[in-house]
Amino acid sequence: MTGTLLSLGHGYSARALAARLLPQGWTVIGTTRDPDKLGSLAETGIEPILWDREAVERALARADHLLMSAAPGDEGDPALALARDTIAARAPNIRWAGYLSTTGVYGDADGAWIDERAPLNAHSRRGRARVKAEADWAAIPGLPLHIFRLAGIYGPGRGPFAKVREGRAQRVVKPGQVFSRTHVEDIARVLEASIAHPTPGEAFNVCDDEPAPPQDVIAHAAELLGLPIPPEVPFDEADMSPMARSFYADNKRTSNEKVKHMLDLEMRYPTYREGLAALLRETEGDSGTP
């Protein structure tokens, strides 16, 4: 199956999906707010367009698949603020729509396991904005919406190795704290599987199998590089930005069993160990030599 995918907010995860769809004969139209990025986006094989009402509306007239990746802002979801009426009018012609949300919509679970049945109890402003954006997209009549709640994303260009090498990595310890993560390739694989087997109205947690304390991930990265493991730093003493510190307010173990059962998909990188090893191979060659 092929089609035309309009990627609204063509960012990191959307680029990974496009890399899987383009070789199959798909047309991918991706938006950017930066005119200087049009050329580099075109080099990846997509049709780049500016984040402009007329351009987006013309693209919507062609698209039969829709992916929304941009985060909500002060005016709510940016795509709905830009072109809600056109999206609603095109809904009957859309075969699949995906909204990339975050596991932050669940808020804090005090380290417990949660799945998609958990209440949306976000405490942060960002989390509450995502809850509203999910609801706003779901309110469009006839749109075959699928919601994907992503855990912490890592992958090529987004990993701990640079900080570990440069001596900037901190092993921040907050007792009992764990985070769920997901490799960007697994995000793309989940989206591709959903496109192939649509289940409108469903939400999916996209994460690996093993939530883990952040200090364990940094330690493993150092071990893979053959470098000293950075010392532990208590959370209250850590040098972090307010945004980075805010992520520690939510503590939960997110389940991906629904993806496995409904989409019949196992994670290629079931834990951070497989994911970090793959990143190192990609950047340093199969030997893994730092």
Contacts in CASP RR format, 6 or more apart in sequence:
PFRMAT RR
TARGET T0000
AUTHOR 0000-0000-0000
METHOD contacts of the structure
MODEL  1
MTGTLLSLGHGYSARALAARLLPQGWTVIGTTRDPDKLGSLAETGIEPIL
WDREAVERALARADHLLMSAAPGDEGDPALALARDTIAARAPNIRWAGYL
STTGVYGDADGAWIDERAPLNAHSRRGRARVKAEADWAAIPGLPLHIFRL
AGIYGPGRGPFAKVREGRAQRVVKPGQVFSRTHVEDIARVLEASIAHPTP
GEAFNVCDDEPAPPQDVIAHAAELLGLPIPPEVPFDEADMSPMARSFYAD
NKRTSNEKVKHMLDLEMRYPTYREGLAALLRETEGDSGTP
1 195 0 8 1.000
1 196 0 8 1.000
2 21 0 8 1.000
2 24 0 8 1.000
2 25 0 8 1.000
2 26 0 8 1.000
2 27 0 8 1.000
3 25 0 8 1.000
3 26 0 8 1.000
3 27 0 8 1.000
3 64 0 8 1.000
3 65 0 8 1.000
4 26 0 8 1.000
4 27 0 8 1.000
4 28 0 8 1.000
4 29 0 8 1.000
4 62 0 8 1.000
4 63 0 8 1.000
4 64 0 8 1.000
4 65 0 8 1.000
5 17 0 8 1.000
5 18 0 8 1.000
5 21 0 8 1.000
5 26 0 8 1.000
5 27 0 8 1.000
5 28 0 8 1.000
5 29 0 8 1.000
5 63 0 8 1.000
5 65 0 8 1.000
5 66 0 8 1.000
5 67 0 8 1.000
6 29 0 8 1.000
6 30 0 8 1.000
6 31 0 8 1.000
6 56 0 8 1.000
6 59 0 8 1.000
6 60 0 8 1.000
6 62 0 8 1.000
6 63 0 8 1.000
6 65 0 8 1.000
6 66 0 8 1.000
6 67 0 8 1.000
7 14 0 8 1.000
7 17 0 8 1.000
7 18 0 8 1.000
7 28 0 8 1.000
7 29 0 8 1.000
7 30 0 8 1.000
7 31 0 8 1.000
7 46 0 8 1.000
7 67 0 8 1.000
7 69 0 8 1.000
8 30 0 8 1.000
8 31 0 8 1.000
8 56 0 8 1.000
8 66 0 8 1.000
8 67 0 8 1.000
8 68 0 8 1.000
8 69 0 8 1.000
8 70 0 8 1.000
8 79 0 8 1.000
9 30 0 8 1.000
9 31 0 8 1.000
9 32 0 8 1.000
9 51 0 8 1.000
9 68 0 8 1.000
9 69 0 8 1.000
9 70 0 8 1.000
9 79 0 8 1.000
10 18 0 8 1.000
10 30 0 8 1.000
10 31 0 8 1.000
10 32 0 8 1.000
10 41 0 8 1.000
10 46 0 8 1.000
10 48 0 8 1.000
10 69 0 8 1.000
11 69 0 8 1.000
12 153 0 8 1.000
12 158 0 8 1.000
12 184 0 8 1.000
13 69 0 8 1.000
13 100 0 8 1.000
13 150 0 8 1.000
13 153 0 8 1.000
13 184 0 8 1.000
13 187 0 8 1.000
13 188 0 8 1.000
13 191 0 8 1.000
14 30 0 8 1.000
14 67 0 8 1.000
14 69 0 8 1.000
14 100 0 8 1.000
15 44 0 8 1.000
16 184 0 8 1.000
16 185 0 8 1.000
16 187 0 8 1.000
16 188 0 8 1.000
17 67 0 8 1.000
17 187 0 8 1.000
17 188 0 8 1.000
17 191 0 8 1.000
17 192 0 8 1.000
18 26 0 8 1.000
18 28 0 8 1.000
18 30 0 8 1.000
18 44 0 8 1.000
18 45 0 8 1.000
18 46 0 8 1.000
19 44 0 8 1.000
19 188 0 8 1.000
20 188 0 8 1.000
20 189 0 8 1.000
20 192 0 8 1.000
21 28 0 8 1.000
21 192 0 8 1.000
22 28 0 8 1.000
22 44 0 8 1.000
22 45 0 8 1.000
22 46 0 8 1.000
27 47 0 8 1.000
27 62 0 8 1.000
28 45 0 8 1.000
28 46 0 8 1.000
28 47 0 8 1.000
29 46 0 8 1.000
29 47 0 8 1.000
29 48 0 8 1.000
29 49 0 8 1.000
29 59 0 8 1.000
29 62 0 8 1.000
29 63 0 8 1.000
30 41 0 8 1.000
30 46 0 8 1.000
30 47 0 8 1.000
30 48 0 8 1.000
30 49 0 8 1.000
30 59 0 8 1.000
31 48 0 8 1.000
31 49 0 8 1.000
31 50 0 8 1.000
31 51 0 8 1.000
31 55 0 8 1.000
31 56 0 8 1.000
31 59 0 8 1.000
32 38 0 8 1.000
32 41 0 8 1.000
32 48 0 8 1.000
32 49 0 8 1.000
32 50 0 8 1.000
32 51 0 8 1.000
33 50 0 8 1.000
33 51 0 8 1.000
35 50 0 8 1.000
37 48 0 8 1.000
38 48 0 8 1.000
38 50 0 8 1.000
39 48 0 8 1.000
41 48 0 8 1.000
42 48 0 8 1.000
49 55 0 8 1.000
49 56 0 8 1.000
49 58 0 8 1.000
49 59 0 8 1.000
51 78 0 8 1.000
51 82 0 8 1.000
53 82 0 8 1.000
53 83 0 8 1.000
56 79 0 8 1.000
56 82 0 8 1.000
56 83 0 8 1.000
56 86 0 8 1.000
57 83 0 8 1.000
57 86 0 8 1.000
60 66 0 8 1.000
60 83 0 8 1.000
60 86 0 8 1.000
60 87 0 8 1.000
60 90 0 8 1.000
61 90 0 8 1.000
63 90 0 8 1.000
63 94 0 8 1.000
64 93 0 8 1.000
64 94 0 8 1.000
64 95 0 8 1.000
64 96 0 8 1.000
65 94 0 8 1.000
65 95 0 8 1.000
65 96 0 8 1.000
65 97 0 8 1.000
65 195 0 8 1.000
66 87 0 8 1.000
66 94 0 8 1.000
66 96 0 8 1.000
66 97 0 8 1.000
66 98 0 8 1.000
67 97 0 8 1.000
67 98 0 8 1.000
67 100 0 8 1.000
67 191 0 8 1.000
68 77 0 8 1.000
68 79 0 8 1.000
68 97 0 8 1.000
68 98 0 8 1.000
68 99 0 8 1.000
68 100 0 8 1.000
68 137 0 8 1.000
69 100 0 8 1.000
70 77 0 8 1.000
70 78 0 8 1.000
70 79 0 8 1.000
71 78 0 8 1.000
71 126 0 8 1.000
71 129 0 8 1.000
71 130 0 8 1.000
72 78 0 8 1.000
72 129 0 8 1.000
72 130 0 8 1.000
72 132 0 8 1.000
72 133 0 8 1.000
73 129 0 8 1.000
75 81 0 8 1.000
76 129 0 8 1.000
76 132 0 8 1.000
76 133 0 8 1.000
76 136 0 8 1.000
77 132 0 8 1.000
77 133 0 8 1.000
77 136 0 8 1.000
77 137 0 8 1.000
79 87 0 8 1.000
80 87 0 8 1.000
80 133 0 8 1.000
80 136 0 8 1.000
80 137 0 8 1.000
84 140 0 8 1.000
87 140 0 8 1.000
87 143 0 8 1.000
88 140 0 8 1.000
88 141 0 8 1.000
88 143 0 8 1.000
91 140 0 8 1.000
91 141 0 8 1.000
91 142 0 8 1.000
91 143 0 8 1.000
92 142 0 8 1.000
94 143 0 8 1.000
94 144 0 8 1.000
95 144 0 8 1.000
95 198 0 8 1.000
96 144 0 8 1.000
96 146 0 8 1.000
96 194 0 8 1.000
96 195 0 8 1.000
96 198 0 8 1.000
97 137 0 8 1.000
97 143 0 8 1.000
97 144 0 8 1.000
97 145 0 8 1.000
97 146 0 8 1.000
98 145 0 8 1.000
98 146 0 8 1.000
98 147 0 8 1.000
98 148 0 8 1.000
98 191 0 8 1.000
98 194 0 8 1.000
99 133 0 8 1.000
99 134 0 8 1.000
99 137 0 8 1.000
99 145 0 8 1.000
99 146 0 8 1.000
99 147 0 8 1.000
99 148 0 8 1.000
100 148 0 8 1.000
100 150 0 8 1.000
101 130 0 8 1.000
101 133 0 8 1.000
101 134 0 8 1.000
101 147 0 8 1.000
101 148 0 8 1.000
101 149 0 8 1.000
101 150 0 8 1.000
101 203 0 8 1.000
102 126 0 8 1.000
102 127 0 8 1.000
102 130 0 8 1.000
102 149 0 8 1.000
102 150 0 8 1.000
102 151 0 8 1.000
103 149 0 8 1.000
103 150 0 8 1.000
103 151 0 8 1.000
103 152 0 8 1.000
103 180 0 8 1.000
103 205 0 8 1.000
103 207 0 8 1.000
103 252 0 8 1.000
103 254 0 8 1.000
104 122 0 8 1.000
104 124 0 8 1.000
104 126 0 8 1.000
104 127 0 8 1.000
104 130 0 8 1.000
104 149 0 8 1.000
104 250 0 8 1.000
105 120 0 8 1.000
105 122 0 8 1.000
105 127 0 8 1.000
105 130 0 8 1.000
105 131 0 8 1.000
105 134 0 8 1.000
105 149 0 8 1.000
106 114 0 8 1.000
106 118 0 8 1.000
106 119 0 8 1.000
106 120 0 8 1.000
106 121 0 8 1.000
106 122 0 8 1.000
106 149 0 8 1.000
106 250 0 8 1.000
106 252 0 8 1.000
106 254 0 8 1.000
107 121 0 8 1.000
107 122 0 8 1.000
107 123 0 8 1.000
107 124 0 8 1.000
107 127 0 8 1.000
107 250 0 8 1.000
107 252 0 8 1.000
108 121 0 8 1.000
108 123 0 8 1.000
108 249 0 8 1.000
108 250 0 8 1.000
108 251 0 8 1.000
108 252 0 8 1.000
109 118 0 8 1.000
109 250 0 8 1.000
109 251 0 8 1.000
109 252 0 8 1.000
109 253 0 8 1.000
110 251 0 8 1.000
110 252 0 8 1.000
111 176 0 8 1.000
111 178 0 8 1.000
111 251 0 8 1.000
111 252 0 8 1.000
111 253 0 8 1.000
112 252 0 8 1.000
112 253 0 8 1.000
113 252 0 8 1.000
113 253 0 8 1.000
113 254 0 8 1.000
113 255 0 8 1.000
114 252 0 8 1.000
114 253 0 8 1.000
114 254 0 8 1.000
114 255 0 8 1.000
115 205 0 8 1.000
115 254 0 8 1.000
115 255 0 8 1.000
115 257 0 8 1.000
115 258 0 8 1.000
116 149 0 8 1.000
116 202 0 8 1.000
116 203 0 8 1.000
116 204 0 8 1.000
116 205 0 8 1.000
116 258 0 8 1.000
120 131 0 8 1.000
120 134 0 8 1.000
122 128 0 8 1.000
122 130 0 8 1.000
122 131 0 8 1.000
123 249 0 8 1.000
123 250 0 8 1.000
124 246 0 8 1.000
124 249 0 8 1.000
124 250 0 8 1.000
134 147 0 8 1.000
134 203 0 8 1.000
137 143 0 8 1.000
137 145 0 8 1.000
137 147 0 8 1.000
138 145 0 8 1.000
138 147 0 8 1.000
138 201 0 8 1.000
143 200 0 8 1.000
144 198 0 8 1.000
144 200 0 8 1.000
144 201 0 8 1.000
145 200 0 8 1.000
145 201 0 8 1.000
146 194 0 8 1.000
146 198 0 8 1.000
146 199 0 8 1.000
146 200 0 8 1.000
146 201 0 8 1.000
146 202 0 8 1.000
146 203 0 8 1.000
146 204 0 8 1.000
147 201 0 8 1.000
147 202 0 8 1.000
147 203 0 8 1.000
147 204 0 8 1.000
148 187 0 8 1.000
148 190 0 8 1.000
148 191 0 8 1.000
148 194 0 8 1.000
148 203 0 8 1.000
148 204 0 8 1.000
148 206 0 8 1.000
149 203 0 8 1.000
149 204 0 8 1.000
149 205 0 8 1.000
149 206 0 8 1.000
149 254 0 8 1.000
150 182 0 8 1.000
150 187 0 8 1.000
150 206 0 8 1.000
150 207 0 8 1.000
151 179 0 8 1.000
151 180 0 8 1.000
151 181 0 8 1.000
151 182 0 8 1.000
151 205 0 8 1.000
151 206 0 8 1.000
151 207 0 8 1.000
151 208 0 8 1.000
151 254 0 8 1.000
152 179 0 8 1.000
152 180 0 8 1.000
152 181 0 8 1.000
152 182 0 8 1.000
152 207 0 8 1.000
153 181 0 8 1.000
153 182 0 8 1.000
153 183 0 8 1.000
153 184 0 8 1.000
153 187 0 8 1.000
154 181 0 8 1.000
154 182 0 8 1.000
154 183 0 8 1.000
154 184 0 8 1.000
154 272 0 8 1.000
154 275 0 8 1.000
154 279 0 8 1.000
155 183 0 8 1.000
155 184 0 8 1.000
155 185 0 8 1.000
155 275 0 8 1.000
155 279 0 8 1.000
156 184 0 8 1.000
156 279 0 8 1.000
156 282 0 8 1.000
156 283 0 8 1.000
157 279 0 8 1.000
158 184 0 8 1.000
159 221 0 8 1.000
159 276 0 8 1.000
159 279 0 8 1.000
160 169 0 8 1.000
160 217 0 8 1.000
160 218 0 8 1.000
160 221 0 8 1.000
160 276 0 8 1.000
161 221 0 8 1.000
161 224 0 8 1.000
161 225 0 8 1.000
161 276 0 8 1.000
161 279 0 8 1.000
161 280 0 8 1.000
161 283 0 8 1.000
163 169 0 8 1.000
164 218 0 8 1.000
164 221 0 8 1.000
164 222 0 8 1.000
164 225 0 8 1.000
164 227 0 8 1.000
164 230 0 8 1.000
165 225 0 8 1.000
165 227 0 8 1.000
165 290 0 8 1.000
167 230 0 8 1.000
169 218 0 8 1.000
169 221 0 8 1.000
169 222 0 8 1.000
169 230 0 8 1.000
170 218 0 8 1.000
170 230 0 8 1.000
170 233 0 8 1.000
170 238 0 8 1.000
170 239 0 8 1.000
170 240 0 8 1.000
171 214 0 8 1.000
171 215 0 8 1.000
171 218 0 8 1.000
171 219 0 8 1.000
171 229 0 8 1.000
171 230 0 8 1.000
171 231 0 8 1.000
171 232 0 8 1.000
171 233 0 8 1.000
172 214 0 8 1.000
172 215 0 8 1.000
172 232 0 8 1.000
172 233 0 8 1.000
172 234 0 8 1.000
172 235 0 8 1.000
172 238 0 8 1.000
172 240 0 8 1.000
172 248 0 8 1.000
173 213 0 8 1.000
173 215 0 8 1.000
173 232 0 8 1.000
173 233 0 8 1.000
173 234 0 8 1.000
173 235 0 8 1.000
174 234 0 8 1.000
174 235 0 8 1.000
174 248 0 8 1.000
176 213 0 8 1.000
176 251 0 8 1.000
177 213 0 8 1.000
177 214 0 8 1.000
177 235 0 8 1.000
177 248 0 8 1.000
177 251 0 8 1.000
178 211 0 8 1.000
178 212 0 8 1.000
178 213 0 8 1.000
178 251 0 8 1.000
178 252 0 8 1.000
178 253 0 8 1.000
179 211 0 8 1.000
179 212 0 8 1.000
179 213 0 8 1.000
179 214 0 8 1.000
179 247 0 8 1.000
180 205 0 8 1.000
180 207 0 8 1.000
180 208 0 8 1.000
180 211 0 8 1.000
180 252 0 8 1.000
180 253 0 8 1.000
180 254 0 8 1.000
181 207 0 8 1.000
181 208 0 8 1.000
181 211 0 8 1.000
181 212 0 8 1.000
181 217 0 8 1.000
181 272 0 8 1.000
182 206 0 8 1.000
182 207 0 8 1.000
182 208 0 8 1.000
182 267 0 8 1.000
183 208 0 8 1.000
183 267 0 8 1.000
183 268 0 8 1.000
183 269 0 8 1.000
183 275 0 8 1.000
183 278 0 8 1.000
185 268 0 8 1.000
185 269 0 8 1.000
186 206 0 8 1.000
186 208 0 8 1.000
186 267 0 8 1.000
186 268 0 8 1.000
186 269 0 8 1.000
187 206 0 8 1.000
189 265 0 8 1.000
189 268 0 8 1.000
190 204 0 8 1.000
190 206 0 8 1.000
190 259 0 8 1.000
190 263 0 8 1.000
190 265 0 8 1.000
193 263 0 8 1.000
193 264 0 8 1.000
193 265 0 8 1.000
194 204 0 8 1.000
194 263 0 8 1.000
197 263 0 8 1.000
199 262 0 8 1.000
202 258 0 8 1.000
202 262 0 8 1.000
204 258 0 8 1.000
204 259 0 8 1.000
204 262 0 8 1.000
204 263 0 8 1.000
205 254 0 8 1.000
205 255 0 8 1.000
205 256 0 8 1.000
205 258 0 8 1.000
205 259 0 8 1.000
206 256 0 8 1.000
206 259 0 8 1.000
207 254 0 8 1.000
207 255 0 8 1.000
207 256 0 8 1.000
208 256 0 8 1.000
208 267 0 8 1.000
208 269 0 8 1.000
208 270 0 8 1.000
208 271 0 8 1.000
208 272 0 8 1.000
209 256 0 8 1.000
209 267 0 8 1.000
209 270 0 8 1.000
209 271 0 8 1.000
210 270 0 8 1.000
210 271 0 8 1.000
210 272 0 8 1.000
211 252 0 8 1.000
211 253 0 8 1.000
211 254 0 8 1.000
212 271 0 8 1.000
212 272 0 8 1.000
215 232 0 8 1.000
216 272 0 8 1.000
217 272 0 8 1.000
217 276 0 8 1.000
218 229 0 8 1.000
218 230 0 8 1.000
219 229 0 8 1.000
219 230 0 8 1.000
220 272 0 8 1.000
220 273 0 8 1.000
220 276 0 8 1.000
221 276 0 8 1.000
222 228 0 8 1.000
222 229 0 8 1.000
222 230 0 8 1.000
223 229 0 8 1.000
224 276 0 8 1.000
224 277 0 8 1.000
224 280 0 8 1.000
224 288 0 8 1.000
225 280 0 8 1.000
225 290 0 8 1.000
226 290 0 8 1.000
227 290 0 8 1.000
233 239 0 8 1.000
235 248 0 8 1.000
238 245 0 8 1.000
256 267 0 8 1.000
259 265 0 8 1.000
260 266 0 8 1.000
268 274 0 8 1.000
269 275 0 8 1.000
269 278 0 8 1.000
280 288 0 8 1.000
281 288 0 8 1.000
284 290 0 8 1.000
END
